[in-house]
């Protein structure tokens, strides 16, 4: 066989095999790729169509919602202003089919002016117009698909705000979507039709539903609407609307069906835009691709062959020259070499040039070998340094990190030096023992059972645990437990890393004790003022309980309510600065005595103010403001309404309720009926109305607290 024919045969065989393989893959995957490409193309066109139409009504909605005349109509509650201004615009955009609806609303979703149905003015449409309620609260515009009571389409909704940014109302413009199938077909040549979910038409009123269904067909749970292809009910029933691409038979012809869901404002599927393409179109594309690929492959193979043939011919000439020259040298016939040297024919093709090339190649290889040795030596040194660093890191980890490993039965297989140092055990004493050896008896067994249950399920667990030392002492650890696996991924045991938090736990206990001492001290200080004015300690207890109840019912957090409960006993701490003659005077105060008595609020504030403790700061507010009144007639600052801190408002009503319910040196306890009458009279005057309402809503519970903490052991009223 001619040597020149061998490359041609090899290249041709390779090209043919490559072509068969690639076209087989193309045939197998080509149609799927073409279908996905068609789906994406139709989807892009559909989105562009909808965005273009939506842009028109978005712009008009923005213009109308920001117009001064529209805002003035809301401020004057006069819809006629909107009718006069918008009616010419409505006629024009409706005639040009730019919009099907212009509808103005008042909060929360009351029809103000509806140009498509003036009869609906004044109706509350919040049950079907969740988009309007949303813009009223979010102050944001929205564009979305929606099935309203008279048509299916998409809307642009805008909030209408006054100059201060407060909500006046809302506006919606709507456009039907029955134009989509024809628009899709005109741009892509693909037939199209609309399908609605029957459930999405529940918002349509009966007369609108009947009108809506005139040119449509009900097929099970779906409604076949506008279309550019003749498709029957039976063919619709065979469609799986959960698949975006599928094959479908229409009038005995096979099509590819693309489905694009229409999502409404509430994130529900309102319906679908469907496009269909004949299978023949994909086959034509496939055949064209085969022809194109074959031509490209043939030309590539031919080019490779020509280049290779040229190189082989030159190579054969060089080999022939070297072979002939070698034979002449063996025969010691240098005639040809002399002739070529004399004629300057001896070039890089000659034996000498070939020899020089071989020598140069050897020298270059020697250089590369030396360089390679240097690089290997350098990399080896770097690797040794890394190993040393790793060993140091492992050693440091062992000395400073408390870790342990167990098998699947909880038997210890390894522990760190740090773990041994803290627990008091040696490594030998721990390895082979059950990990329960360090479990402290104070810890609930159920806690360990919960941890073990999670580990058996191969889950990680984090917990704070009290551990037992060898000498009987204890130490607290924050532990991270995790399953352990071998190199093949087999579950072989468990590992845990512990952080010693004994000091933190001791600090927590000390802080808790300080906090409780602080609470008790505040309460004792609160009783000083009460005892000086011949009142019982139960007064401050009752006021504290009432205050917390009011705070929780008012909506304050559990933490704020508890803080107020702890601080309220200090409300009369300022009385320590008032003389006993005034405090315990059984008769009415003179004006001067009353002025002195009223200074106790400011004195209490001066005693407590400026502390960095939240409890004392709260107590300062309570002491300062518990005699302020809702209508501003209180003291010492004459604050009114919400100028009075909520702590002051709550303590005021709690203190008055207990004062009226209890015997004092200057009066007898009131009966409940008289107290209730006073509270109703002082609603909005002395007390915040909401707090009075809370009192009467939960009066039985307030009376229960009063009875349980009664000075007499049992309330007589």
C-alpha positions as CSV (number, residue, x, y, z in Angstrom):
1,X,0.0,0.0,0.0
2,X,1.3,3.4,-0.9
3,X,2.5,5.4,2.1
4,X,0.7,8.5,0.9
5,X,-2.7,6.6,0.9
6,X,-2.4,5.6,4.6
7,X,-3.1,9.1,6.1
8,X,-6.0,9.6,3.7
9,X,-7.6,6.3,4.8
10,X,-7.0,7.1,8.6
11,X,-8.3,10.6,8.3
12,X,-11.3,9.5,6.2
13,X,-12.2,6.7,8.6
14,X,-11.9,9.0,11.6
15,X,-14.0,11.7,10.0
16,X,-16.7,9.2,9.0
17,X,-16.8,7.7,12.6
18,X,-16.9,11.2,14.1
19,X,-19.7,12.3,11.7
20,X,-21.8,9.2,12.5
21,X,-21.4,9.7,16.3
22,X,-22.1,13.5,16.2
23,X,-25.2,13.1,14.0
24,X,-26.5,10.3,16.1
25,X,-26.3,12.6,19.2
26,X,-27.8,15.4,17.1
27,X,-30.7,13.2,16.1
28,X,-31.2,12.0,19.7
29,X,-30.9,15.4,21.4
30,X,-31.5,17.7,18.5
31,X,-35.3,17.8,18.7
32,X,-35.2,18.4,22.5
33,X,-32.7,21.3,22.0
34,X,-34.9,22.7,19.2
35,X,-38.0,22.4,21.4
36,X,-36.3,24.2,24.3
37,X,-35.0,26.9,21.9
38,X,-38.5,27.4,20.5
39,X,-39.9,27.5,24.1
40,X,-37.4,30.2,25.2
41,X,-38.0,32.2,22.0
42,X,-41.8,32.2,22.4
43,X,-41.4,33.0,26.1
44,X,-39.2,36.0,25.3
45,X,-41.6,37.3,22.7
46,X,-44.6,36.8,25.0
47,X,-42.8,38.7,27.9
48,X,-41.9,41.5,25.5
49,X,-45.5,41.8,24.3
50,X,-47.0,41.9,27.8
51,X,-44.3,44.3,29.0
52,X,-45.0,46.7,26.1
53,X,-48.7,46.7,26.8
54,X,-48.2,47.0,30.6
55,X,-45.9,49.9,30.1
56,X,-48.7,51.9,28.5
57,X,-51.1,51.5,31.4
58,X,-48.3,51.9,33.9
59,X,-47.4,55.3,32.5
60,X,-51.1,56.4,32.4
61,X,-51.6,55.2,36.0
62,X,-48.5,57.1,37.2
63,X,-49.8,60.3,35.5
64,X,-53.3,60.1,36.9
65,X,-52.2,59.1,40.5
66,X,-49.8,62.1,40.7
67,X,-52.2,64.7,39.2
68,X,-53.2,67.6,41.6
69,X,-56.8,67.5,40.5
70,X,-57.1,63.8,41.5
71,X,-55.6,64.5,44.9
72,X,-57.9,67.5,45.4
73,X,-60.9,65.3,44.7
74,X,-59.8,62.9,47.5
75,X,-59.1,65.8,49.9
76,X,-62.5,67.2,49.2
77,X,-64.2,63.8,49.0
78,X,-65.7,65.0,45.7
79,X,-65.6,62.3,42.9
80,X,-67.1,64.9,40.4
81,X,-63.7,66.5,40.1
82,X,-62.2,63.2,38.9
83,X,-65.1,62.6,36.6
84,X,-64.7,66.0,34.9
85,X,-61.0,65.6,34.5
86,X,-60.6,61.9,33.6
87,X,-63.8,61.4,31.4
88,X,-62.2,62.7,28.2
89,X,-59.1,60.6,28.8
90,X,-61.2,57.5,29.5
91,X,-63.1,57.9,26.2
92,X,-59.9,58.3,24.2
93,X,-58.0,55.3,25.8
94,X,-61.1,53.1,25.7
95,X,-61.7,53.9,22.0
96,X,-58.1,53.1,21.2
97,X,-58.3,49.9,23.3
98,X,-55.4,51.0,25.5
99,X,-57.3,50.1,28.7
100,X,-60.5,48.5,29.7
101,X,-60.8,50.0,33.2
102,X,-60.0,53.1,35.1
103,X,-61.0,52.7,38.8
104,X,-60.3,55.0,41.8
105,X,-60.5,53.7,45.4
106,X,-60.6,55.0,48.9
107,X,-59.0,53.1,51.8
108,X,-59.1,50.2,52.5
109,X,-60.8,49.2,49.1
110,X,-63.9,51.3,48.7
111,X,-64.9,52.2,45.1
112,X,-64.6,56.0,44.7
113,X,-65.0,56.4,40.9
114,X,-65.3,53.5,38.4
115,X,-65.4,54.6,34.8
116,X,-66.4,51.1,33.6
117,X,-69.2,50.8,36.1
118,X,-70.5,53.8,38.0
119,X,-73.0,51.6,39.9
120,X,-70.2,50.1,41.9
121,X,-69.2,53.4,43.5
122,X,-69.2,53.2,47.3
123,X,-68.9,49.4,47.4
124,X,-66.2,47.6,49.5
125,X,-64.3,45.3,47.0
126,X,-61.6,44.2,49.4
127,X,-62.8,40.6,49.2
128,X,-61.8,40.4,45.5
129,X,-59.3,43.2,45.2
130,X,-56.4,42.1,47.4
131,X,-54.1,44.2,45.2
132,X,-55.8,47.4,46.3
133,X,-55.5,46.5,50.0
134,X,-51.8,45.8,49.4
135,X,-51.0,49.2,47.8
136,X,-52.9,51.0,50.5
137,X,-50.6,49.5,53.2
138,X,-47.3,49.2,51.2
139,X,-47.5,52.6,49.3
140,X,-46.1,50.7,46.3
141,X,-47.3,50.3,42.7
142,X,-47.9,46.9,41.2
143,X,-48.4,45.4,37.7
144,X,-50.0,41.9,37.7
145,X,-52.5,39.6,36.0
146,X,-55.9,39.4,37.6
147,X,-59.4,37.9,37.0
148,X,-61.7,40.6,38.0
149,X,-65.5,40.5,38.2
150,X,-66.0,41.4,34.5
151,X,-62.9,40.4,32.5
152,X,-59.5,38.6,32.5
153,X,-56.5,40.7,32.1
154,X,-53.6,42.5,33.7
155,X,-53.6,45.7,35.8
156,X,-51.4,48.5,36.9
157,X,-52.2,49.7,40.4
158,X,-50.8,52.9,42.0
159,X,-51.2,54.5,45.4
160,X,-52.3,58.1,45.5
161,X,-50.4,60.0,48.1
162,X,-50.7,63.6,49.5
163,X,-47.8,66.0,49.7
164,X,-46.8,64.6,53.0
165,X,-46.6,61.0,51.7
166,X,-49.8,59.9,53.4
167,X,-52.2,57.6,51.6
168,X,-55.3,59.2,50.0
169,X,-56.4,56.2,47.9
170,X,-55.5,54.0,45.0
171,X,-56.0,53.7,41.3
172,X,-56.1,50.7,38.9
173,X,-56.0,50.5,35.1
174,X,-56.8,47.2,33.4
175,X,-56.4,45.7,30.0
176,X,-57.8,42.4,28.6
177,X,-55.4,39.7,27.5
178,X,-57.6,38.2,24.8
179,X,-55.2,39.8,22.2
180,X,-52.3,37.6,23.1
181,X,-52.9,34.5,20.8
182,X,-53.2,36.6,17.6
183,X,-50.1,38.7,18.6
184,X,-48.1,35.5,19.3
185,X,-49.1,34.0,15.9
186,X,-48.4,37.2,13.9
187,X,-44.8,37.4,15.4
188,X,-43.8,33.7,15.5
189,X,-46.1,31.9,13.0
190,X,-46.9,29.6,15.8
191,X,-50.6,28.9,16.6
192,X,-51.7,29.9,20.0
193,X,-54.6,29.7,22.4
194,X,-55.6,30.8,26.0
195,X,-56.8,28.5,28.8
196,X,-58.1,29.7,32.1
197,X,-58.4,27.8,35.4
198,X,-62.1,27.5,36.1
199,X,-61.5,28.3,39.8
200,X,-60.0,31.7,38.8
201,X,-63.4,32.9,37.5
202,X,-65.0,32.6,41.0
203,X,-64.6,36.3,41.4
204,X,-66.8,37.0,38.3
205,X,-70.4,38.0,39.0
206,X,-73.1,35.9,37.4
207,X,-74.0,38.3,34.6
208,X,-70.3,38.9,33.8
209,X,-69.5,35.2,33.9
210,X,-72.2,34.4,31.4
211,X,-70.9,37.2,29.1
212,X,-67.3,36.0,29.7
213,X,-68.3,32.4,28.6
214,X,-70.1,33.4,25.4
215,X,-67.2,32.7,23.1
216,X,-65.4,30.1,25.3
217,X,-65.8,26.4,26.1
218,X,-65.7,24.7,29.5
219,X,-63.5,21.6,29.5
220,X,-63.5,20.0,33.0
221,X,-61.6,22.4,35.3
222,X,-60.4,24.6,32.4
223,X,-61.9,27.2,30.1
224,X,-60.7,27.2,26.5
225,X,-60.7,30.9,25.4
226,X,-59.2,32.9,22.5
227,X,-57.3,30.9,19.9
228,X,-55.7,30.9,16.5
229,X,-56.0,27.1,16.0
230,X,-59.0,24.9,15.8
231,X,-58.6,22.7,18.9
232,X,-61.3,20.5,20.3
233,X,-62.4,19.8,23.9
234,X,-61.1,16.2,23.7
235,X,-57.7,17.4,22.6
236,X,-57.7,19.9,25.5
237,X,-58.5,17.1,28.0
238,X,-55.2,15.3,27.0
239,X,-53.0,18.2,27.9
240,X,-50.9,18.0,31.1
241,X,-50.7,21.7,32.2
242,X,-48.0,20.8,34.7
243,X,-45.5,20.1,31.8
244,X,-44.1,23.2,30.0
245,X,-43.2,21.2,26.8
246,X,-45.1,18.2,25.5
247,X,-46.4,16.5,22.4
248,X,-50.0,16.8,21.4
249,X,-52.3,15.5,18.6
250,X,-54.5,18.2,17.0
251,X,-56.7,17.2,14.0
252,X,-54.6,14.1,13.4
253,X,-51.4,16.2,13.2
254,X,-48.6,15.9,15.7
255,X,-47.5,19.2,17.4
256,X,-45.2,20.4,20.1
257,X,-47.1,22.3,22.8
258,X,-45.4,25.0,24.9
259,X,-47.3,26.1,28.0
260,X,-46.6,29.4,29.8
261,X,-48.5,29.9,33.1
262,X,-50.3,33.3,33.9
263,X,-49.6,34.1,37.6
264,X,-52.1,36.5,39.3
265,X,-51.4,39.0,42.1
266,X,-52.0,36.3,44.8
267,X,-49.3,34.1,43.2
268,X,-52.0,31.7,42.0
269,X,-52.2,30.3,38.4
270,X,-55.0,32.2,36.6
271,X,-54.5,30.4,33.3
272,X,-52.0,29.5,30.5
273,X,-50.8,30.9,27.2
274,X,-50.3,27.9,24.9
275,X,-48.3,27.8,21.6
276,X,-48.1,24.9,19.1
277,X,-45.5,24.1,16.5
278,X,-45.6,21.2,14.0
279,X,-43.0,18.4,14.3
280,X,-42.2,18.8,10.6
281,X,-40.5,22.1,11.3
282,X,-38.0,20.4,13.7
283,X,-37.3,17.6,11.1
284,X,-36.5,20.2,8.4
285,X,-34.1,21.9,10.8
286,X,-32.5,18.6,11.6
287,X,-32.0,17.7,7.9
288,X,-30.5,21.1,7.2
289,X,-28.1,20.7,10.1
290,X,-27.0,17.2,8.8
291,X,-26.2,18.6,5.3
292,X,-24.4,21.6,6.8
293,X,-22.3,19.5,9.2
294,X,-21.4,17.0,6.5
295,X,-20.1,19.7,4.1
296,X,-18.1,21.3,7.0
297,X,-16.7,18.0,8.0
298,X,-15.8,17.1,4.4
299,X,-14.0,20.4,3.8
300,X,-12.1,20.0,7.1
301,X,-11.0,16.5,6.3
302,X,-9.9,17.6,2.8
303,X,-7.8,20.5,4.2
304,X,-6.2,18.2,6.8
305,X,-5.4,15.7,4.1
306,X,-3.7,18.2,1.8
307,X,-1.6,19.7,4.6
308,X,-0.6,16.3,5.9
309,X,0.2,15.1,2.4
310,X,2.5,18.0,1.8
311,X,4.3,17.4,5.1
312,X,4.7,13.7,4.5
313,X,6.2,14.3,1.0
314,X,8.8,16.7,2.5
315,X,9.5,14.2,5.3
316,X,10.0,11.3,2.8
317,X,12.4,13.4,0.8
318,X,14.5,14.2,4.0
319,X,14.4,10.5,5.0
320,X,15.5,9.4,1.5
321,X,18.4,11.9,1.5
322,X,19.6,10.8,4.9
323,X,19.3,7.1,3.9
324,X,21.3,7.6,0.7
325,X,23.9,9.7,2.4
326,X,24.3,7.1,5.1
327,X,24.8,4.4,2.5
328,X,27.5,6.5,0.7
329,X,29.3,7.1,4.0
330,X,29.3,3.4,4.8
331,X,30.8,2.8,1.3
332,X,33.2,5.7,2.1
333,X,31.9,7.5,-1.0
334,X,31.9,11.2,-0.1
335,X,31.5,12.3,-3.7
336,X,27.8,13.4,-3.3
337,X,28.6,15.2,-0.1
338,X,31.5,17.1,-1.7
339,X,29.3,18.1,-4.7
340,X,26.6,19.3,-2.4
341,X,29.0,21.2,-0.3
342,X,30.6,22.8,-3.3
343,X,27.2,23.6,-4.8
344,X,26.0,24.9,-1.4
345,X,23.3,22.3,-1.4
346,X,24.1,21.0,2.1
347,X,21.4,22.6,4.2
348,X,19.3,21.8,7.3
349,X,18.2,18.7,5.4
350,X,21.6,17.2,5.4
351,X,23.0,14.6,7.8
352,X,25.2,17.3,9.4
353,X,22.3,19.5,10.1
354,X,20.4,16.5,11.5
355,X,23.3,15.6,13.7
356,X,23.6,19.2,15.0
357,X,19.9,19.2,15.8
358,X,20.2,15.9,17.7
359,X,23.1,17.3,19.8
360,X,21.3,20.6,20.5
361,X,18.2,18.6,21.6
362,X,20.3,16.5,24.0
363,X,21.8,19.7,25.6
364,X,18.4,21.2,25.9
365,X,17.1,18.0,27.6
366,X,20.0,18.1,30.0
367,X,19.1,21.7,31.0
368,X,15.5,20.8,31.5
369,X,16.5,17.8,33.6
370,X,18.7,20.0,35.9
371,X,15.9,22.5,36.3
372,X,13.4,19.7,37.1
373,X,15.8,18.4,39.8
374,X,16.0,21.9,41.4
375,X,12.2,22.2,41.3
376,X,11.7,18.8,42.9
377,X,14.2,19.6,45.6
378,X,12.5,23.0,46.3
379,X,9.0,21.4,46.4
380,X,10.3,18.6,48.7
381,X,11.7,21.2,51.2
382,X,8.4,23.1,51.1
383,X,6.4,19.9,51.7
384,X,8.7,19.0,54.7
385,X,8.1,22.5,56.2
386,X,4.3,22.1,55.8
387,X,4.6,18.7,57.5
388,X,6.5,20.3,60.4
389,X,3.8,23.1,60.6
390,X,1.1,20.4,60.5
391,X,2.7,18.4,63.3
392,X,3.1,21.6,65.4
393,X,-0.6,22.4,64.8
394,X,-1.7,18.9,65.7
395,X,0.4,19.1,68.9
396,X,-1.1,22.5,69.8
397,X,-4.6,21.2,69.1
398,X,-4.0,18.2,71.4
399,X,-2.7,20.5,74.2
400,X,-5.3,23.2,74.0
401,X,-8.5,21.8,72.5
402,X,-10.7,19.4,74.6
403,X,-11.8,16.7,72.2
404,X,-12.7,13.0,72.4
405,X,-13.8,10.2,70.1
406,X,-15.9,7.2,70.8
407,X,-17.1,4.1,68.8
408,X,-20.7,3.5,68.0
409,X,-21.4,2.1,71.5
410,X,-20.0,5.2,73.2
411,X,-16.7,3.6,74.2
412,X,-13.8,6.2,74.3
413,X,-11.2,5.6,71.5
414,X,-9.2,8.8,71.8
415,X,-8.9,11.9,74.0
416,X,-6.8,15.1,73.9
417,X,-4.2,16.1,76.5
418,X,-6.4,19.2,77.2
419,X,-9.4,16.9,78.0
420,X,-7.3,14.9,80.4
421,X,-5.9,18.0,82.1
422,X,-9.3,19.5,82.8
423,X,-11.0,16.2,83.8
424,X,-8.1,14.9,85.9
425,X,-8.0,11.5,84.2
426,X,-5.0,10.2,82.2
427,X,-5.4,9.0,78.6
428,X,-4.9,5.4,79.7
429,X,-7.7,5.8,82.3
430,X,-10.2,7.1,79.8
431,X,-9.6,5.0,76.6
432,X,-11.7,1.9,76.6
433,X,-14.2,3.4,79.1
434,X,-17.8,4.5,78.4
435,X,-18.1,8.2,78.0
436,X,-20.5,8.3,80.9
437,X,-17.4,8.3,83.1
438,X,-17.5,12.1,82.9
439,X,-21.2,12.5,83.1
440,X,-22.3,14.6,86.1
441,X,-25.3,13.3,88.1
442,X,-26.8,16.8,88.2
443,X,-27.5,16.7,84.5
444,X,-30.9,15.2,83.5
445,X,-30.6,11.7,81.9
446,X,-33.1,12.8,79.3
447,X,-30.7,15.5,78.1
448,X,-28.1,12.8,77.3
449,X,-30.8,10.6,75.7
450,X,-31.8,13.4,73.4
451,X,-28.2,13.9,72.4
452,X,-27.6,10.2,71.8
453,X,-30.8,9.9,69.8
454,X,-29.6,12.7,67.4
455,X,-26.2,11.2,67.1
456,X,-27.6,7.8,66.2
457,X,-29.5,9.5,63.4
458,X,-26.1,10.9,62.3
459,X,-27.0,14.5,63.2
460,X,-24.7,17.1,64.8
461,X,-25.6,18.4,68.2
462,X,-24.5,21.4,70.3
463,X,-25.1,21.5,74.1
464,X,-23.9,23.1,77.3
465,X,-23.2,20.3,79.9
466,X,-21.9,19.9,83.4
467,X,-19.1,17.2,83.5
468,X,-17.7,15.3,86.4
469,X,-14.0,15.4,87.3
470,X,-12.0,12.4,88.6
471,X,-11.7,14.1,92.0
472,X,-15.5,14.6,92.2
473,X,-15.4,18.2,91.2
474,X,-17.2,19.6,88.2
475,X,-16.6,21.7,85.1
476,X,-18.9,23.2,82.5
477,X,-18.3,22.7,78.8
478,X,-20.0,23.9,75.6
479,X,-19.8,20.7,73.5
480,X,-20.2,20.1,69.7
481,X,-21.0,16.4,69.0
482,X,-20.8,15.0,65.4
483,X,-20.8,11.6,63.7
484,X,-17.4,10.3,62.6
485,X,-16.7,8.5,59.3
486,X,-13.8,6.5,57.8
487,X,-12.2,7.1,54.4
488,X,-14.9,5.1,52.7
489,X,-17.7,7.1,54.2
490,X,-18.7,4.4,56.7
491,X,-20.1,5.6,60.1
492,X,-17.6,4.4,62.7
493,X,-18.4,6.5,65.8
494,X,-18.7,10.0,67.2
495,X,-16.4,12.9,68.0
496,X,-16.9,15.9,70.3
497,X,-15.1,19.2,70.7
498,X,-15.5,20.9,74.1
499,X,-15.0,24.5,75.2
500,X,-14.4,25.0,78.9
501,X,-17.1,27.5,80.1
502,X,-16.9,26.9,83.8
503,X,-15.8,30.5,84.5
504,X,-18.7,31.8,82.3
505,X,-21.2,29.7,84.3
506,X,-19.9,30.9,87.6
507,X,-20.2,34.5,86.3
508,X,-23.8,33.8,85.1
509,X,-24.7,32.5,88.6
510,X,-23.1,35.5,90.3
511,X,-24.9,37.9,87.9
512,X,-28.2,36.1,88.5
513,X,-27.7,36.5,92.3
514,X,-26.9,40.2,91.9
515,X,-30.0,40.7,89.8
516,X,-32.2,39.0,92.3
517,X,-30.6,41.0,95.1
518,X,-31.2,44.2,93.1
519,X,-34.9,43.3,92.6
520,X,-35.3,42.6,96.4
521,X,-33.5,45.9,97.3
522,X,-35.7,47.9,94.9
523,X,-38.8,46.3,96.5
524,X,-37.6,47.0,100.0
525,X,-36.8,50.6,99.1
526,X,-40.4,50.9,97.6
527,X,-41.9,49.8,100.9
528,X,-40.0,52.4,102.9
529,X,-42.2,55.2,101.5
530,X,-45.3,53.2,102.0
531,X,-44.4,52.3,105.6
532,X,-43.7,56.0,106.4
533,X,-47.2,56.9,105.2
534,X,-48.7,54.1,107.4
535,X,-49.4,51.9,104.3
536,X,-48.8,48.2,104.2
537,X,-46.1,46.4,102.1
538,X,-49.0,44.7,100.3
539,X,-49.8,48.0,98.6
540,X,-46.6,47.9,96.6
541,X,-47.0,44.2,95.8
542,X,-50.5,44.8,94.5
543,X,-49.4,47.8,92.4
544,X,-46.6,45.7,91.0
545,X,-48.9,42.9,90.0
546,X,-51.5,45.4,88.6
547,X,-48.8,47.2,86.6
548,X,-47.5,44.0,85.0
549,X,-51.1,42.9,84.1
550,X,-51.8,46.3,82.5
551,X,-48.5,46.2,80.6
552,X,-49.2,42.7,79.1
553,X,-52.8,43.5,78.2
554,X,-51.6,46.8,76.6
555,X,-49.2,44.9,74.3
556,X,-45.8,45.4,75.9
557,X,-43.3,42.6,75.8
558,X,-42.9,40.1,78.6
559,X,-39.5,41.7,79.4
560,X,-40.9,45.2,79.6
561,X,-43.8,44.1,81.6
562,X,-41.6,42.3,84.1
563,X,-39.2,45.4,84.3
564,X,-42.2,47.6,85.1
565,X,-43.4,45.1,87.8
566,X,-40.0,45.3,89.5
567,X,-39.8,49.1,89.2
568,X,-43.3,50.1,90.2
569,X,-42.8,49.6,94.0
570,X,-40.5,52.6,93.8
571,X,-43.3,55.0,92.7
572,X,-43.6,56.7,96.1
573,X,-39.9,56.5,97.1
574,X,-39.9,60.3,97.1
575,X,-42.1,60.3,100.2
576,X,-39.0,59.6,102.3
577,X,-38.3,63.3,101.9
578,X,-41.8,64.4,103.2
579,X,-42.3,64.9,107.0
580,X,-44.4,62.5,109.0
581,X,-46.8,65.3,110.0
582,X,-47.8,65.8,106.4
583,X,-47.6,62.1,105.3
584,X,-49.8,60.9,108.1
585,X,-52.2,63.8,108.5
586,X,-55.7,62.4,108.7
587,X,-57.5,65.6,107.6
588,X,-57.4,67.6,104.4
589,X,-54.0,69.2,103.4
590,X,-53.6,72.9,103.3
591,X,-52.4,74.4,100.0
592,X,-48.9,74.7,101.3
593,X,-49.0,71.1,102.6
594,X,-50.3,69.9,99.2
595,X,-47.5,71.7,97.4
596,X,-45.0,70.0,99.7
597,X,-46.7,66.6,99.3
598,X,-46.5,66.9,95.5
599,X,-42.7,67.4,95.6
600,X,-42.4,63.6,96.3
601,X,-42.6,62.8,92.6
602,X,-39.7,65.1,91.7
603,X,-37.7,64.0,94.8
604,X,-38.2,60.3,93.8
605,X,-37.0,61.1,90.2
606,X,-33.9,63.0,91.5
607,X,-33.0,60.0,93.8
608,X,-33.2,57.4,91.0
609,X,-32.3,59.3,87.8
610,X,-28.9,58.9,86.1
611,X,-28.3,55.2,86.8
612,X,-26.9,52.9,84.1
613,X,-29.3,50.2,85.3
614,X,-32.5,49.7,83.3
615,X,-34.4,48.9,86.5
616,X,-33.5,52.1,88.2
617,X,-34.1,54.2,85.1
618,X,-37.6,52.7,84.8
619,X,-38.2,53.3,88.5
620,X,-37.2,57.0,88.0
621,X,-39.8,57.3,85.2
622,X,-42.5,55.7,87.4
623,X,-41.7,57.9,90.4
624,X,-41.6,61.1,88.3
625,X,-44.8,60.5,86.2
626,X,-47.3,58.4,88.2
627,X,-49.2,61.6,89.2
628,X,-49.4,63.0,85.6
629,X,-52.9,62.9,84.1
630,X,-54.0,62.1,80.5
631,X,-55.6,65.6,80.1
632,X,-52.5,67.4,81.3
633,X,-53.9,68.4,84.7
634,X,-51.4,66.3,86.7
635,X,-48.0,67.1,88.3
636,X,-45.1,67.7,88.5
637,X,-44.7,68.6,84.7
638,X,-48.3,68.8,83.5
639,X,-47.6,66.3,80.7
640,X,-50.6,65.1,78.7
641,X,-51.5,62.0,76.6
642,X,-48.5,60.3,75.1
643,X,-46.1,62.9,76.5
644,X,-46.5,60.7,79.6
645,X,-44.4,57.6,79.4
646,X,-46.4,54.4,79.2
647,X,-44.8,53.3,82.4
648,X,-46.2,56.4,84.1
649,X,-49.6,56.0,82.6
650,X,-49.9,52.4,83.8
651,X,-48.6,53.0,87.3
652,X,-51.0,56.0,87.7
653,X,-54.1,53.8,87.2
654,X,-52.7,50.9,89.2
655,X,-51.8,53.2,92.1
656,X,-55.2,54.9,92.1
657,X,-57.1,51.6,91.9
658,X,-55.2,50.2,94.9
659,X,-55.4,53.5,96.9
660,X,-59.2,53.7,96.4
661,X,-59.6,49.9,97.3
662,X,-57.5,50.2,100.5
663,X,-57.9,52.0,103.9
664,X,-55.6,55.0,104.4
665,X,-55.1,57.2,107.4
666,X,-57.2,59.9,105.8
667,X,-60.0,57.7,104.4
668,X,-61.8,54.3,104.3
669,X,-61.6,52.0,101.3
670,X,-64.2,52.7,98.5
671,X,-66.7,50.1,97.4
672,X,-66.2,48.6,94.0
673,X,-69.2,50.3,92.4
674,X,-67.9,53.8,93.4
675,X,-64.5,52.9,92.0
676,X,-66.0,51.8,88.7
677,X,-68.0,55.0,88.4
678,X,-64.9,57.1,89.0
679,X,-62.9,55.2,86.4
680,X,-65.6,55.7,83.8
681,X,-65.7,59.5,84.7
682,X,-61.9,59.8,84.6
683,X,-61.6,58.0,81.2
684,X,-59.7,60.4,79.0
685,X,-59.2,62.8,81.9
686,X,-57.0,61.3,84.6
687,X,-56.4,57.9,82.8
688,X,-55.7,56.9,79.2
689,X,-58.9,55.5,77.7
690,X,-57.3,52.3,76.5
691,X,-56.1,51.5,80.0
692,X,-59.6,52.1,81.5
693,X,-61.0,49.7,78.8
694,X,-58.4,47.1,79.7
695,X,-59.4,47.4,83.3
696,X,-63.1,46.7,82.7
697,X,-62.3,44.0,80.1
698,X,-60.3,42.1,82.8
699,X,-61.8,43.5,86.0
700,X,-62.3,40.0,87.5
701,X,-58.6,39.3,87.3
702,X,-57.7,42.6,88.9
703,X,-60.1,41.9,91.7
704,X,-58.6,38.4,92.2
705,X,-55.1,39.9,92.6
706,X,-56.5,42.4,95.1
707,X,-58.2,39.7,97.1
708,X,-55.1,37.4,97.1
709,X,-52.9,40.2,98.4
710,X,-55.4,41.8,100.7
711,X,-54.2,43.5,103.9
712,X,-56.9,41.7,105.8
713,X,-56.2,38.3,104.3
714,X,-59.6,38.4,102.7
715,X,-61.3,41.3,100.9
716,X,-64.6,42.3,102.4
717,X,-66.0,44.2,99.5
